[in-house]
C-alpha cells in the first residue's frame, strides 16, 4: 500500500527523527510505500525567534547539530512532500498522491493549548503569554482535519504533550470528538493523552501503545553501528555512563562526585547531548562531540552501562535495550506559578510507570531536582534488568500488533 505519514519530521530532535525513521523502516520492511507529509505552519521559526530573549539561544539555533538532524531525515526517508502549511495543503497532497491510508504520529501531534493554558510567570519575565503555532492547536492536519473523511486515517502512539485538557471548552471537545470518530484506529503514547481523548468522547476505543523507538532495534537492526565501531569512533572507555542534562540541575561538585563514585566501579561518566547543544558544564574527561547522527546517538545509549538525565527518548532507548537509567524529568503540566500539577502528566513518568520504575524518576521544578548522587547510584545498582527485558519484549509485541491493526484498518489487506 501507499501510506502517508504525518508527524513532526524536519525538527532538531533525536527522538522525533528516530520515531519517524522507525515507522518508515517498518513500512518498507513490510512491502509498503511510505510517503512523508512534511506539514509545518511555516511560522514556527517566527515564533521561535520572537520568544528568543537570550542571544545565545539564537546562536544555538544555527548549530551544526541542527543541520545533522535535517541531513539524517532527508538521507533516510526518500519520499517526502514539502511545503504543506495548512489543512488545505495537506488535504490536496493526500488526495493527489492517491494514498491508501494515512498514519498520524507518533510524537506530540495531538496537542491543543487553549489561551488560558499559555499564561506563564518566570524570574526574567514576571508575566507573559507563550505563543503557540497552529500545529500545536486544534484544529489542524494532525487531527485529520480536511482529509480523514475522505481517506482511511489512523492515529499511532500520539501524544498531547501534557496539554491541559481540563481547560478545554465544550465546543472544542465536541469538535475533537467528531474528528476522532473519523479515525479507523487510535492509539496513544501515554495515559494523559488517553484521558484527554476520553474527555472528548468516553466511548472511544483507545489503546496505550509504545513509541516506535521501542522497536527501532527490530525495524532498523542492520543500520545500527556495531559496538566495536562506535567505541572506536568516539574513543570511549571500556565502561561508560551517559549523562544528559537539559540544564545545570547538578553542580560541578555533584557531577564530580558522580564521576568519582562511578570510577570506583570501573565506569566513567560521559557528557551526552540530548537537545542539540550542551546546556550544562561538567568536569568529565569524556564528552560525545557534536554533530552526531541520530542512529549513533541511539547506539551510544544501547551500549552504555547506564544513563542519567533528562528527556523521554533517552529513557525509551534505555528501556528498549534494558540499560539501567534514572530520569531527571523536566516534563509535566504546570500551573501558573510553574508548580507541577500531577506526576502522571509527564510522558517520562508514564513510560517508567509501565515498567514499575517510577522510583527511578525525579521531577525537576524551577531548575532543581529533589534527589542526590548517592540515591541515583543506589538505584542504578538495583536496576531490574531481567524484568525490564521481559517487559520490553512484550512492548515490542504490542507495537507489532498496533502496526498490524493500523494496516488492517485501511481495508486493503
C-alpha positions as CSV (number, residue, x, y, z in Angstrom):
1,X,0.0,0.0,0.0
2,X,0.9,3.6,-0.5
3,X,0.8,5.1,3.0
4,X,1.1,8.7,4.0
5,X,2.8,9.5,7.3
6,X,2.1,12.8,9.1
7,X,4.4,13.6,12.0
8,X,7.0,16.1,13.2
9,X,9.7,15.5,10.6
10,X,12.2,18.3,9.9
11,X,12.9,19.1,13.6
12,X,16.2,19.2,15.5
13,X,15.2,16.4,17.9
14,X,16.8,13.0,18.2
15,X,13.6,11.3,19.3
16,X,11.4,12.8,16.6
17,X,13.9,11.7,13.9
18,X,14.1,8.2,15.2
19,X,10.4,7.6,15.7
20,X,9.8,8.8,12.2
21,X,12.6,6.6,10.8
22,X,11.4,3.6,12.8
23,X,7.9,3.9,11.2
24,X,9.5,4.3,7.8
25,X,11.6,1.2,8.2
26,X,8.6,-0.9,9.4
27,X,6.5,0.1,6.4
28,X,9.4,-0.5,4.0
29,X,10.2,-3.9,5.5
30,X,6.6,-5.0,5.1
31,X,6.4,-4.0,1.5
32,X,4.6,-0.7,1.7
33,X,5.4,2.6,0.1
34,X,5.6,5.4,2.8
35,X,5.2,9.0,1.8
36,X,6.0,11.5,4.5
37,X,3.8,14.6,4.5
38,X,6.0,17.5,5.9
39,X,3.4,19.7,7.5
40,X,4.5,22.8,9.3
41,X,2.6,26.1,9.6
42,X,5.7,27.9,8.3
43,X,5.6,30.4,11.2
44,X,7.4,28.0,13.6
45,X,10.7,29.9,13.1
46,X,8.9,33.2,13.5
47,X,7.6,32.1,16.9
48,X,11.0,30.7,17.8
49,X,12.8,33.9,17.1
50,X,10.1,36.0,18.8
51,X,10.5,34.1,22.0
52,X,14.3,34.1,22.0
53,X,15.1,36.6,24.6
54,X,18.6,35.4,25.2
55,X,21.1,36.0,22.3
56,X,23.0,32.8,22.9
57,X,19.8,30.7,22.2
58,X,19.6,32.3,18.8
59,X,23.2,31.3,18.1
60,X,22.3,27.7,19.2
61,X,19.5,27.5,16.7
62,X,22.2,27.7,14.0
63,X,24.5,25.0,15.4
64,X,25.8,22.1,13.2
65,X,23.7,19.6,15.1
66,X,20.5,21.2,13.5
67,X,22.0,20.5,10.1
68,X,22.8,16.9,11.1
69,X,19.2,16.3,12.0
70,X,17.9,17.5,8.7
71,X,20.5,15.6,6.8
72,X,19.6,12.4,8.5
73,X,15.9,12.8,7.7
74,X,16.5,13.6,4.1
75,X,19.0,10.8,3.7
76,X,17.0,8.1,5.3
77,X,13.4,9.0,4.2
78,X,13.4,9.1,0.4
79,X,9.8,10.2,-0.4
80,X,8.7,13.5,1.2
81,X,6.2,16.2,0.2
82,X,7.3,19.6,1.5
83,X,5.7,23.0,1.8
84,X,2.5,21.8,3.5
85,X,1.4,24.9,5.6
86,X,-2.3,24.3,6.4
87,X,-5.3,21.9,6.2
88,X,-5.9,22.7,2.6
89,X,-2.3,21.9,1.6
90,X,-2.3,18.6,3.4
91,X,-5.7,17.6,2.0
92,X,-4.6,18.3,-1.6
93,X,-1.4,16.4,-1.1
94,X,-3.2,13.4,0.4
95,X,-5.7,13.3,-2.5
96,X,-3.2,13.9,-5.3
97,X,-0.9,11.1,-4.1
98,X,-3.6,8.5,-4.3
99,X,-2.8,7.2,-0.8
100,X,-4.4,4.1,0.6
101,X,-4.2,5.5,4.1
102,X,-2.6,8.0,6.4
103,X,-0.8,7.3,9.7
104,X,-0.7,10.3,12.1
105,X,2.1,10.0,14.6
106,X,3.9,9.1,16.6
107,X,5.2,12.1,18.6
108,X,3.3,15.0,20.3
109,X,0.9,15.6,17.4
110,X,-2.4,15.6,19.4
111,X,-1.8,18.9,21.1
112,X,-4.2,21.7,22.0
113,X,-3.3,24.6,24.1
114,X,-6.2,26.9,24.9
115,X,-5.4,30.5,25.6
116,X,-5.7,30.2,29.4
117,X,-3.1,27.4,29.5
118,X,-0.4,29.6,27.9
119,X,-0.1,32.2,30.6
120,X,3.3,32.0,32.3
121,X,5.2,33.5,35.1
122,X,9.0,33.4,35.5
123,X,12.1,35.0,37.0
124,X,13.1,37.0,34.0
125,X,9.7,37.9,32.8
126,X,7.1,38.4,35.6
127,X,4.1,37.6,33.3
128,X,3.9,36.5,29.7
129,X,1.9,34.5,27.2
130,X,3.6,31.7,25.4
131,X,2.9,31.8,21.7
132,X,1.5,28.6,20.2
133,X,1.8,27.8,16.5
134,X,-1.1,26.2,14.6
135,X,0.4,22.7,14.6
136,X,0.0,22.8,18.4
137,X,-3.6,23.9,18.4
138,X,-6.8,22.1,17.4
139,X,-8.0,22.0,14.6
140,X,-5.0,21.2,12.4
141,X,-4.0,18.4,9.9
142,X,-2.6,16.2,12.8
143,X,-6.2,15.7,13.9
144,X,-7.2,14.5,10.4
145,X,-8.9,17.8,9.6
146,X,-9.7,18.1,5.9
147,X,-9.0,14.6,4.8
148,X,-9.9,11.9,7.4
149,X,-13.4,11.9,6.0
150,X,-12.0,11.1,2.5
151,X,-9.3,8.5,3.2
152,X,-8.6,5.9,6.0
153,X,-6.7,7.6,8.7
154,X,-5.2,6.2,11.9
155,X,-3.5,7.8,14.9
156,X,-0.4,5.9,16.0
157,X,1.0,6.3,19.6
158,X,0.2,10.0,19.5
159,X,0.8,12.3,22.5
160,X,-0.8,15.5,23.7
161,X,2.5,16.7,25.4
162,X,0.5,17.1,28.7
163,X,-2.0,19.6,27.1
164,X,-4.3,20.9,29.8
165,X,-7.5,19.2,28.6
166,X,-9.4,20.1,31.8
167,X,-9.4,23.7,30.4
168,X,-10.9,22.7,27.0
169,X,-14.3,24.2,26.3
170,X,-17.4,22.1,25.5
171,X,-17.5,23.3,21.9
172,X,-13.8,22.3,21.3
173,X,-14.3,18.9,22.9
174,X,-17.4,18.3,20.7
175,X,-15.4,19.1,17.5
176,X,-12.5,16.9,18.7
177,X,-14.9,14.0,19.2
178,X,-16.2,14.5,15.7
179,X,-12.7,14.3,14.2
180,X,-11.6,11.4,16.4
181,X,-14.7,9.4,15.3
182,X,-13.4,9.5,11.7
183,X,-10.3,7.6,12.7
184,X,-10.0,4.0,11.7
185,X,-7.7,3.3,14.6
186,X,-6.5,5.3,17.6
187,X,-3.6,4.6,20.0
188,X,-1.8,7.0,22.3
189,X,1.6,7.1,23.8
190,X,0.6,7.9,27.4
191,X,-2.4,7.7,29.7
192,X,-2.7,11.5,29.9
193,X,-3.5,11.7,26.2
194,X,-5.9,8.8,26.5
195,X,-7.7,10.6,29.3
196,X,-7.8,13.8,27.2
197,X,-9.5,12.0,24.3
198,X,-11.9,10.2,26.6
199,X,-12.9,13.6,27.9
200,X,-13.9,14.4,24.3
201,X,-15.6,11.1,23.8
202,X,-15.8,8.5,26.6
203,X,-16.9,5.8,24.1
204,X,-13.7,5.9,22.0
205,X,-11.7,2.7,21.8
206,X,-8.1,3.9,22.7
207,X,-5.1,1.8,23.4
208,X,-1.9,2.9,25.1
209,X,0.9,1.7,22.8
210,X,4.7,2.2,22.6
211,X,6.6,4.9,20.9
212,X,8.1,3.5,17.6
213,X,11.6,3.9,19.0
214,X,10.9,0.9,21.2
215,X,11.0,-1.2,18.0
216,X,14.0,0.6,16.4
217,X,16.2,-2.5,17.0
218,X,13.8,-4.7,15.2
219,X,12.9,-2.2,12.4
220,X,16.4,-1.0,11.6
221,X,18.8,-3.5,13.1
222,X,21.1,-3.7,10.1
223,X,21.6,0.0,10.0
224,X,22.7,0.4,13.6
225,X,26.5,0.8,14.1
226,X,28.3,-2.0,15.9
227,X,29.6,-1.5,19.5
228,X,33.2,-2.0,18.3
229,X,32.8,0.6,15.6
230,X,31.1,3.1,17.9
231,X,33.7,2.7,20.7
232,X,36.5,3.3,18.2
233,X,34.7,6.3,16.6
234,X,34.1,8.1,19.9
235,X,37.2,6.8,21.9
236,X,35.0,5.5,24.7
237,X,36.2,4.0,27.9
238,X,35.5,0.2,28.5
239,X,32.5,1.0,30.7
240,X,30.7,4.3,30.5
241,X,27.6,6.1,31.9
242,X,26.0,8.7,29.8
243,X,24.9,12.0,31.5
244,X,22.5,14.1,29.5
245,X,21.1,17.2,31.2
246,X,18.8,20.0,29.7
247,X,20.1,22.4,32.3
248,X,22.5,22.7,35.3
249,X,20.4,20.7,37.7
250,X,23.6,19.3,39.3
251,X,26.6,21.5,40.3
252,X,30.1,20.7,39.1
253,X,30.9,19.4,42.5
254,X,27.9,17.0,42.4
255,X,28.9,15.8,38.9
256,X,32.5,15.3,40.1
257,X,31.1,13.1,42.9
258,X,29.1,11.1,40.4
259,X,32.1,10.5,38.2
260,X,34.3,9.6,41.2
261,X,31.8,7.1,42.6
262,X,31.3,5.6,39.2
263,X,35.0,5.4,38.8
264,X,35.3,3.2,41.8
265,X,33.2,0.7,39.9
266,X,35.4,0.9,36.8
267,X,32.9,3.2,34.9
268,X,33.4,6.7,33.6
269,X,30.8,9.4,33.1
270,X,30.5,10.7,29.6
271,X,28.7,14.0,28.8
272,X,25.9,13.3,26.4
273,X,24.0,15.7,24.1
274,X,20.2,15.4,24.2
275,X,18.9,18.7,22.8
276,X,21.4,19.5,20.1
277,X,23.7,21.6,22.4
278,X,25.3,21.2,25.8
279,X,23.4,23.4,28.2
280,X,25.4,22.4,31.3
281,X,29.0,22.5,32.5
282,X,30.7,19.3,33.6
283,X,34.1,18.0,34.9
284,X,34.1,14.8,32.9
285,X,37.1,13.7,30.9
286,X,34.8,12.3,28.2
287,X,32.2,14.1,26.1
288,X,30.4,13.0,23.0
289,X,31.2,15.5,20.3
290,X,28.5,17.1,18.1
291,X,27.2,16.9,15.5
292,X,26.1,13.3,15.9
293,X,23.9,11.1,13.8
294,X,20.6,10.1,15.5
295,X,21.5,6.4,14.8
296,X,24.9,6.9,16.6
297,X,23.0,8.7,19.4
298,X,20.7,5.7,19.9
299,X,23.5,3.2,19.7
300,X,25.6,5.1,22.3
301,X,22.7,4.5,24.7
302,X,22.2,0.9,23.6
303,X,25.8,0.0,24.5
304,X,26.1,2.2,27.7
305,X,26.3,0.8,31.2
306,X,23.7,3.4,32.3
307,X,22.1,6.7,31.5
308,X,21.3,9.5,33.9
309,X,19.5,12.6,32.7
310,X,16.6,14.3,31.0
311,X,14.1,13.8,28.2
312,X,11.9,10.9,27.2
313,X,13.6,9.2,24.2
314,X,16.9,8.5,26.1
315,X,14.7,6.7,28.6
316,X,12.8,4.9,25.9
317,X,16.1,3.9,24.3
318,X,17.4,2.6,27.6
319,X,14.3,0.5,28.4
320,X,14.2,-1.0,24.9
321,X,17.8,-2.1,25.4
322,X,17.5,-2.9,29.2
323,X,20.1,-0.3,30.1
324,X,19.9,1.0,33.7
325,X,18.6,4.5,33.8
326,X,17.5,7.3,36.1
327,X,15.3,10.2,34.8
328,X,15.7,13.8,35.8
329,X,12.5,14.9,34.3
330,X,11.6,18.4,33.1
331,X,8.2,17.4,31.6
332,X,4.7,17.6,33.1
333,X,1.8,20.0,33.3
334,X,2.4,23.1,35.5
335,X,0.2,25.7,36.9
336,X,0.5,29.5,36.5
337,X,3.3,29.6,39.1
338,X,5.3,26.8,37.4
339,X,4.4,24.2,40.0
340,X,4.0,20.6,38.6
341,X,0.3,19.6,38.8
342,X,0.4,15.8,38.5
343,X,3.3,13.4,38.1
344,X,1.3,11.3,35.6
345,X,1.1,14.3,33.2
346,X,4.8,13.7,32.4
347,X,5.4,11.5,29.4
348,X,8.6,10.2,31.0
349,X,6.8,9.3,34.3
350,X,4.1,7.4,32.2
351,X,6.7,5.4,30.4
352,X,8.5,4.4,33.6
353,X,5.2,3.5,35.3
354,X,4.6,0.9,32.6
355,X,7.7,-0.8,33.9
356,X,7.1,-0.2,37.6
357,X,10.1,2.1,37.7
358,X,8.6,5.4,38.9
359,X,11.2,5.4,41.8
360,X,13.8,5.8,39.0
361,X,12.3,9.2,38.3
362,X,12.7,12.7,39.9
363,X,10.8,15.8,38.8
364,X,12.7,19.0,38.0
365,X,11.0,22.2,39.0
366,X,12.5,25.7,38.7
367,X,15.9,24.2,37.7
368,X,16.1,21.9,40.8
369,X,15.7,18.2,41.4
370,X,15.0,16.6,44.7
371,X,17.5,13.7,44.6
372,X,21.1,13.1,45.4
373,X,24.0,11.5,43.6
374,X,24.1,8.7,46.2
375,X,20.4,7.9,45.6
376,X,20.9,7.7,41.8
377,X,23.9,5.3,42.1
378,X,21.9,3.1,44.5
379,X,19.0,2.9,42.1
380,X,21.3,2.1,39.2
381,X,22.8,-0.8,41.2
382,X,19.4,-2.2,41.8
383,X,18.0,-1.8,38.3
384,X,15.8,-4.8,37.5
385,X,17.5,-5.6,34.1
386,X,15.9,-9.0,33.6
387,X,12.4,-7.7,34.4
388,X,12.9,-4.8,32.0
389,X,14.0,-7.2,29.3
390,X,10.8,-9.2,29.7
391,X,8.6,-6.2,29.7
392,X,10.3,-4.8,26.6
393,X,9.7,-8.0,24.7
394,X,6.0,-7.6,25.5
395,X,6.1,-4.0,24.5
396,X,7.6,-4.8,21.1
397,X,4.8,-7.3,20.6
398,X,2.2,-4.7,21.5
399,X,3.9,-2.4,18.9
400,X,3.7,-5.1,16.2
401,X,0.1,-5.7,17.0
402,X,-0.6,-2.0,16.7
403,X,1.0,-1.8,13.3
404,X,-0.9,-4.8,12.0
405,X,-4.2,-3.3,13.2
406,X,-3.4,0.0,11.6
407,X,-2.6,-1.6,8.2
408,X,-5.7,-3.8,8.6
409,X,-7.9,-0.8,9.4
410,X,-7.1,0.7,5.9
411,X,-9.1,-2.2,4.4
412,X,-6.6,-3.2,1.7
413,X,-5.1,-6.3,3.3
